[in-house]
Amino acid sequence: MALLVLIGWTLKNFDMHRSHAFTTILFQVLLTINVVAMLNIMNVAVHKMVDVQGAFHRRFNAANLHRFPVSVVISGAPQLKKVGTAFWSLGAALMLYGLWFDMKF
């Protein structure tokens, strides 16, 4: 966002005429970077949550590891991570499609 402010300030102070295409593409690139970064952070958070839940139950709930909800989290950790990654990837695809191909100005 600081880059966008700097470019806007530069265009205003040096009396440069900005084109609509330039500002649109700049806006799209900056939002693309923002979307990718935020979804990457959320994907890491989902992976960490699955790992922390499994570690917690292995450490403090060892007697009940065979029971239904706990066994799914522990034995299905890789699958839960894949589902989380697929969820965030689908969200990223929808947001980037809307940003690049369906944006109205």
Contact map, one row per residue, 1 for C-alpha under 8 A:
111110000000000000000000000001000000000000000000000000000000000000000000000000000000000000000000000000000
111111000000000000000000000000000000000000000000000000000000000000000000000000000000000000000000000000000
111111100000000000000000000000000000000000000000000000000000000000000000000000000000000000000000000000000
111111110000000000000000011001000000000000000000000000000000000000000000000000000000000000000000000000000
111111111000000000000000000000000000000000000000000000000000000000000000000000000000000000000000000000000
011111111100000000000000000000000000000000000000000000000000000000000000000000000000000000000000000000000
001111111110000000000000000000000000000000000000000000000000000000000000000000000000000000000000000000000
000111111111000000000000000000000000000000000000000000000000000000000000000000000000000000000000000000000
000011111111100000000000000000000000000000000000000000000000000000000000000000000000000000000000000000000
000001111111110000000000000000000000000000000000000000000000000000000000000000000000000000000000000000000
000000111111111111000000000000000000000000000000000000000000000000000000000000000000000000000000000000000
000000011111111100000000000000000000000000000000000000000000000000000000000000000000000000000000000000000
000000001111111100000000000000000000000000000000000000000000000000000000000000000000000000000000000000000
000000000111111100000000000000000000000000000000000000000000000000000000000000000000000000000000000000000
000000000011111110000000000000000000000000000000000000000000000000000000000000000000000000000000000000000
000000000011111111000000000000000000000000000000000000000000000000000000000000000000000000000000000000000
000000000010001111100000000000000000000000000000000000000000000000000000000000000000000000000000000000000
000000000010000111110110000000000000000000000000000000000000000000000000000000000000000000000000000000000
000000000000000011111110000000000000000000000000000000000000000000000000000000000000000000000000000000000
000000000000000001111111000000000000000000000000000000000000000000000000000000000000000000000000000000000
000000000000000000111111100000000000000000000000000000000000000000000000000000000000000000000000000000000
000000000000000001111111110000000000000000000000000000000000000000000000000000000000000000000000000000000
000000000000000001111111111000000000000000000000000000000000000000000000000000000000000000000000000000000
000000000000000000011111111100000000000000000000000000000000000000000000000000000000000000000000000000000
000000000000000000001111111110000000000000000000000000000000000000000000000000000000000000000000000000000
000100000000000000000111111111000000000000000000000000000000000000000000000000000000000000000000000000000
000100000000000000000011111111100000000000000000000000000000000000000000000000000000000000000000000000000
000000000000000000000001111111110000000000000000000000000000000000000000000000000000000000000000001100000
000000000000000000000000111111111000000000000000000000000000000000000000000000000000000000000000000000000
100100000000000000000000011111111100000000000000000000000000000000000000000000000000000000000000000000000
000000000000000000000000001111111110000000000000000000000000000000000000000000000000000000000000001000000
000000000000000000000000000111111111000000000000000000000000000000000000000000000000000000000001001000000
000000000000000000000000000011111111100000000000000000000000000000000000000000000000000000000000000000000
000000000000000000000000000001111111110000000000000000000000000000000000000000000000000000000000000000000
000000000000000000000000000000111111111000000000000000000000000000000000000000000000000000010011000000000
000000000000000000000000000000011111111100000000000000000000000000000000000000000000000000010000000000000
000000000000000000000000000000001111111110000000000000000000000000000000000000000000000000000000000000000
000000000000000000000000000000000111111111000000000000000000000000000000000000000000000000000000000000000
000000000000000000000000000000000011111111100000000000000000000000000000000000000000000100010000000000000
000000000000000000000000000000000001111111110000000000000000000000000000000000000000000000000000000000000
000000000000000000000000000000000000111111111000000000000000000000000000000000000000000000000000000000000
000000000000000000000000000000000000011111111100000000000000000000000000000000000000000100000000000000000
000000000000000000000000000000000000001111111110000000000000000000000000000000000001100100000000000000000
000000000000000000000000000000000000000111111111000000000000000000000000000000000000000000000000000000000
000000000000000000000000000000000000000011111111100000000000000000000000000000000000000000000000000000000
000000000000000000000000000000000000000001111111110000000000000000000000000000001001000000000000000000000
000000000000000000000000000000000000000000111111111000000000000000000000000000001001000000000000000000000
000000000000000000000000000000000000000000011111111100000000000000000000000000000000000000000000000000000
000000000000000000000000000000000000000000001111111110000000000000000000000000000000000000000000000000000
000000000000000000000000000000000000000000000111111111000000000000000000100010011000000000000000000000000
000000000000000000000000000000000000000000000011111111100000000000000000000010000000000000000000000000000
000000000000000000000000000000000000000000000001111111110000000000000000000000000000000000000000000000000
000000000000000000000000000000000000000000000000111111111000000000000000100000000000000000000000000000000
000000000000000000000000000000000000000000000000011111111100000000000100110010000000000000000000000000000
000000000000000000000000000000000000000000000000001111111110000000000000000000000000000000000000000000000
000000000000000000000000000000000000000000000000000111111111100000000000000000000000000000000000000000000
000000000000000000000000000000000000000000000000000011111111110010000100000000000000000000000000000000000
000000000000000000000000000000000000000000000000000001111111110010000000000000000000000000000000000000000
000000000000000000000000000000000000000000000000000000111111110000000000000000000000000000000000000000000
000000000000000000000000000000000000000000000000000000011111110000000000000000000000000000000000000000000
000000000000000000000000000000000000000000000000000000011111111110000000000000000000000000000000000000000
000000000000000000000000000000000000000000000000000000001111111110000000000000000000000000000000000000000
000000000000000000000000000000000000000000000000000000000000111111000000000000000000000000000000000000000
000000000000000000000000000000000000000000000000000000000000111111100100000000000000000000000000000000000
000000000000000000000000000000000000000000000000000000001100111111100110010000000000000000000000000000000
000000000000000000000000000000000000000000000000000000000000001111110110000000000000000000000000000000000
000000000000000000000000000000000000000000000000000000000000000111111110000000000000000000000000000000000
000000000000000000000000000000000000000000000000000000000000000001111111000000000000000000000000000000000
000000000000000000000000000000000000000000000000000000000000000000111111100000000000000000000000000000000
000000000000000000000000000000000000000000000000000001001000000111111111110000000000000000000000000000000
000000000000000000000000000000000000000000000000000000000000000011111111111100000000000000000000000000000
000000000000000000000000000000000000000000000000000000000000000000011111111110000000000000000000000000000
000000000000000000000000000000000000000000000000010011000000000000001111111110010000000000000000000000000
000000000000000000000000000000000000000000000000000001000000000010000111111110000000000000000000000000000
000000000000000000000000000000000000000000000000000000000000000000000011111111000000000000000000000000000
000000000000000000000000000000000000000000000000000000000000000000000011111111110000000000000000000000000
000000000000000000000000000000000000000000000000011001000000000000000001111111111000000000000000000000000
000000000000000000000000000000000000000000000000000000000000000000000000001111111100000000000000000000000
000000000000000000000000000000000000000000000000000000000000000000000000000111111110000000000000000000000
000000000000000000000000000000000000000000000000010000000000000000000000100111111111000000000000000000000
000000000000000000000000000000000000000000000110010000000000000000000000000011111111100000000000000000000
000000000000000000000000000000000000000000000000000000000000000000000000000001111111110000000000000000000
000000000000000000000000000000000000000000000000000000000000000000000000000000111111111000000000000000000
000000000000000000000000000000000000000000100110000000000000000000000000000000011111111100000000000000000
000000000000000000000000000000000000000000100000000000000000000000000000000000001111111110000000000000000
000000000000000000000000000000000000000000000000000000000000000000000000000000000111111111000000000000000
000000000000000000000000000000000000000000000000000000000000000000000000000000000011111111100000000000000
000000000000000000000000000000000000001001100000000000000000000000000000000000000001111111110000000000000
000000000000000000000000000000000000000000000000000000000000000000000000000000000000111111111000000000000
000000000000000000000000000000000000000000000000000000000000000000000000000000000000011111111100000000000
000000000000000000000000000000000000000000000000000000000000000000000000000000000000001111111110000000000
000000000000000000000000000000000011001000000000000000000000000000000000000000000000000111111111000000000
000000000000000000000000000000000000000000000000000000000000000000000000000000000000000011111111100000000
000000000000000000000000000000000000000000000000000000000000000000000000000000000000000001111111110000000
000000000000000000000000000000000010000000000000000000000000000000000000000000000000000000111111111000000
000000000000000000000000000000010010000000000000000000000000000000000000000000000000000000011111111100000
000000000000000000000000000000000000000000000000000000000000000000000000000000000000000000001111111111000
000000000000000000000000000000000000000000000000000000000000000000000000000000000000000000000111111111100
000000000000000000000000000100110000000000000000000000000000000000000000000000000000000000000011111111100
000000000000000000000000000100000000000000000000000000000000000000000000000000000000000000000001111111100
000000000000000000000000000000000000000000000000000000000000000000000000000000000000000000000000111111100
000000000000000000000000000000000000000000000000000000000000000000000000000000000000000000000000111111110
000000000000000000000000000000000000000000000000000000000000000000000000000000000000000000000000011111111
000000000000000000000000000000000000000000000000000000000000000000000000000000000000000000000000000001111
000000000000000000000000000000000000000000000000000000000000000000000000000000000000000000000000000000111
